[in-house]
Amino acid sequence: MFTDYYAILEIVGPATKAEIKSAYKKAAVKWHPDKNHGVDTTKQMQEINEAYLILNDDDARSRYDREYIKFNKFREEKKKEEPKQEHYEQKKQEQERATENKSYEKKTEKPKEEYTTYQFDDELLKKWMENAKKQAIRNVHEMVIEFRDSSVIGFGTFFKTALMAIAVGAIFFIIVLIIKSISK
């Protein structure tokens, strides 16, 4: 199965390393858990990381870009084979869904471009893509743990500081009361 990493990063491929890095940062910010409260962005973050791992590596990107050109030719042939009416209906439904609820569209997952019928023979690229998928899963898992832990630490620090402030305020209030009672 071939995955369109450029579509995941929302750029047109083949792209330069700078374009890939910029798109990766933009996508990572867009799908970061801080920006999407109540939305599980794990899958999107894994796909973004997987795409970046392949496209940021010069050797992997070179192999991927060669295959990507073949993939685009395959995709174009598939589009030509689609009945025009079916294509028209699909586009119409997509437009209706897009106009119904813009905020929902923003937070929902963009369909990943996968073509299960597209086969490629570059075994090394297949292995790199599988490894990138595994590494991306690990990276996102670690990010989620760090995010959770930093939230716990942050709340813990806040409550400790708040308790300390309350205790200092109470002691100050007692000292003021003692001074007032002594001065009378």
C-alpha positions in Angstrom: 0.0 0.0 0.0 1.3 3.4 -1.0 0.6 6.4 1.2 0.7 10.0 -0.2 2.9 11.6 2.4 2.7 14.9 0.5 -1.1 14.9 0.9 -0.8 14.3 4.6 1.5 17.3 5.0 -0.8 19.2 2.6 1.9 20.1 0.1 2.4 19.3 -3.6 5.2 16.9 -4.1 8.0 16.4 -4.9 9.0 19.2 -2.5 12.2 20.7 -1.1 13.5 19.9 2.4 12.6 23.4 3.5 9.0 23.0 2.2 8.7 19.7 3.9 10.0 21.0 7.2 7.7 24.0 7.1 4.7 21.8 6.2 5.5 19.4 9.0 5.6 22.2 11.6 2.4 23.6 10.3 0.6 20.2 10.4 2.1 19.4 13.8 0.8 22.6 15.3 -2.6 22.1 13.6 -3.1 18.6 15.1 -1.3 19.1 18.4 -3.4 18.1 21.4 -3.1 21.6 22.9 -5.0 23.0 19.8 -7.6 20.2 19.7 -9.1 19.8 23.1 -11.5 16.9 23.3 -10.4 15.5 19.9 -8.2 12.5 19.6 -5.4 13.6 17.3 -3.1 10.6 17.8 -3.7 9.1 14.3 -3.1 12.4 12.6 0.1 13.1 14.6 1.3 9.6 13.7 0.7 10.1 10.0 2.4 13.5 10.1 5.4 12.1 11.9 5.6 9.1 9.5 5.5 11.4 6.5 8.2 13.6 7.9 10.5 10.7 8.8 10.4 9.5 5.1 10.4 12.9 3.4 13.1 14.5 5.7 15.6 11.7 4.9 17.4 12.5 1.7 17.8 8.8 0.6 14.3 7.9 1.5 12.8 11.0 -0.1 14.7 10.3 -3.3 13.3 6.7 -3.5 9.9 7.9 -2.4 9.8 10.7 -5.0 10.6 8.3 -7.8 7.8 6.1 -6.7 5.5 9.1 -6.1 5.8 10.1 -9.8 4.7 6.5 -10.8 1.9 6.7 -8.2 0.6 10.0 -9.6 0.5 8.4 -13.1 -1.4 5.5 -11.6 -3.8 7.8 -9.8 -4.4 9.8 -13.0 -5.2 6.6 -14.9 -7.7 5.6 -12.1 -9.4 9.0 -12.3 -9.9 8.5 -16.1 -11.5 5.1 -15.4 -14.0 6.6 -13.0 -17.4 7.2 -14.5 -18.0 10.9 -14.9 -21.4 10.9 -13.2 -19.9 9.1 -10.1 -17.1 11.6 -9.9 -19.6 14.5 -10.2 -21.8 13.1 -7.4 -18.7 12.5 -5.2 -17.5 16.1 -5.7 -21.1 17.4 -5.0 -21.3 15.5 -1.8 -17.9 16.7 -0.7 -18.9 20.3 -1.4 -22.1 19.9 0.6 -20.3 18.4 3.6 -17.7 21.2 3.5 -20.4 24.0 3.5 -22.5 22.3 6.2 -20.2 22.9 9.1 -16.8 24.6 8.6 -15.8 24.1 12.3 -16.5 20.4 12.1 -14.5 20.1 8.9 -11.6 21.8 10.5 -11.3 19.3 13.3 -12.2 16.1 11.4 -9.6 13.9 9.9 -8.7 14.5 6.3 -8.9 11.3 4.3 -5.5 9.8 3.9 -4.6 9.1 0.3 -4.1 5.3 0.1 -4.5 3.2 -2.9 -4.5 -0.5 -1.9 -4.4 -1.6 -5.5 -1.2 0.4 -6.2 1.8 -2.0 -5.9 5.4 -1.0 -6.0 8.5 -3.1 -6.1 11.0 -1.0 -4.1 11.5 -3.3 -1.1 13.9 -1.0 0.6 11.3 1.9 0.4 8.6 -0.5 1.7 10.8 -1.4 4.7 11.6 2.3 5.4 7.9 3.1 5.3 7.1 0.3 7.7 9.9 1.4 10.0 8.8 5.1 9.8 5.2 4.0 10.7 6.5 2.1 13.8 8.8 5.0 14.8 6.0 7.5 14.4 3.8 5.5 16.7 6.5 5.4 19.3 7.2 9.2 18.9 3.5 10.1 19.3 3.2 7.7 22.3 6.1 9.4 24.0 4.7 12.9 23.1 1.4 12.0 24.7 3.1 10.7 27.8 5.2 13.9 28.0 2.2 16.0 27.5 0.3 14.2 30.2 3.2 14.3 32.6 3.9 17.9 32.0 0.2 18.7 32.7 0.3 16.8 36.0 3.6 18.5 37.0 2.2 21.9 36.0 -1.0 21.4 38.0 1.0 20.0 41.0 3.3 23.1 40.9 0.3 25.4 40.7 -1.5 23.8 43.7 1.7 23.7 45.8 2.3 27.4 45.0 -1.4 28.2 45.7 -1.2 26.4 49.1 2.0 28.2 50.0 0.4 31.5 49.1 -2.6 30.7 51.3 -0.4 29.6 54.2 1.7 32.8 53.9 -1.5 34.9 53.7 -2.9 33.1 56.8 0.3 33.6 58.8 0.4 37.3 57.7 -3.2 37.7 58.8 -2.6 36.1 62.2 0.5 38.4 62.7 -1.6 41.4 61.8 -4.3 40.3 64.3 -1.7 39.8 67.0 -0.1 43.2 66.4 -3.6 44.9 66.5 -4.5 43.1 69.8 -1.1 44.0 71.3 -1.4 47.6 70.2 -4.9 48.1 71.9 
